[in-house]
Amino acid sequence: MMLVSKELFHRFIKYSVVGCLSILIYFLSVFVLVELLGKNPILGSTLSFVIMTFISFLLNRKFTFGSDFSYQKFLRFLAVSAIGFTLNFFIMYLVVNILSLHYTI
């Protein structure tokens, strides 16, 4: 007896690949913004999160789920992403400004 369908498993793999690519995009863009362009780590992290969120939405929409664009889906995605954005901002602020650690922590 198969607990998970083959299609669902393939979708999970695609979703995971998009997630890994999104993380790579985030860290790469933080590095470029902070180390190469001299931006503040909090600003760099914030901009990188926005970039990563849009790319993640587009890749998941086309590659993972194969669905058409709709503002309703995009707004739902942004609502969920807002939680991650808020956590990311406050953790980066805590690490850099309160704990005085390097932003890569």
N, C-alpha and C positions, 0 to 999 in steps of 0.2 A: 504494500500500500504506500503510495507516494503522498507525503504530507504537504508538499508544495509543488504547484504545477511548474512545468518547465518554463512557461512564459513568464510567470512571476519571478522565478529564479533569474532568468535573463534580464528582466527589468531591474531586479535588485543589483545585479552586477553592473549594469549601465549606470544606475543611480550612484553606486559606489565609485565608479570611474569618474563621473562628473564631480562628485564630492572631492575626490583626490585632486582633480584638476583645479577645482575652485580654491582649495587650500594652497596649492602651488601658486596660483595667480595672486592670492592674497599676500603670501609671504614674499614673493618676488616684487610685487608692487610696493609693499612696505619698504623693502630694501632699497629699491630705486628711489622712492620718494625721500626717505630719510638719509641714506648714505650718499647717494649720487646727487640729489637735488637739494639736500640740506634742510628739508622740512622738519618741523617738530614731530616727534614720534606719535603723539596723539592725533595730530592732523593727518599724518601719513597713514596711520591705522584706520582712521575714519574714512578717508578717501578710498583706501584699499578695500575696505568692507563694502562700500557702495559699488565699486567696480566689480568685485567678486560676486555680489548679489545679482547684478544685472546679467553677468555672463552665466552664472549658475542657472538663472531662470531661463535664459535663451537655450542653453544646452539641454536642460532637463525637458523643456517644452518640445524641442525638436528630436533630440537623440533618445531620451529615456521614454517619454510618453507619446511622442508623435502627434501632439495635438496642435490645433490652431491657436493663434493668439486671441486672447480676450482680456479686456480690462478687468473683468471680475476675477479671473484666475490670477492676473498680475497683482491686483490689490490684495487678494488672499495671501499670495506669496510674500508680498511686502509686509503684511501684518505679522506673519510668523517671523520674517527676517528682522522686524523691528525689535523683537525680544533679543535675538542674537546681537544686533547692533548695540543695544543698550548695555548688555553684559560686556561686550567687547570694549566699548568706550569706558565704562567704569573700571574694568579690570586694568586697562592700559593706564588710565589716570591714576589708579591706586599704585601700580607698579612704578611708574615714572615719577609722579609728583609727591606721593605720600611716602612710599618706601625707598625712594631714590635709587631704584635699581635700573639696570640697563633694559631698554625696551624689548630686547629679544627674549627676556625671561618670560 
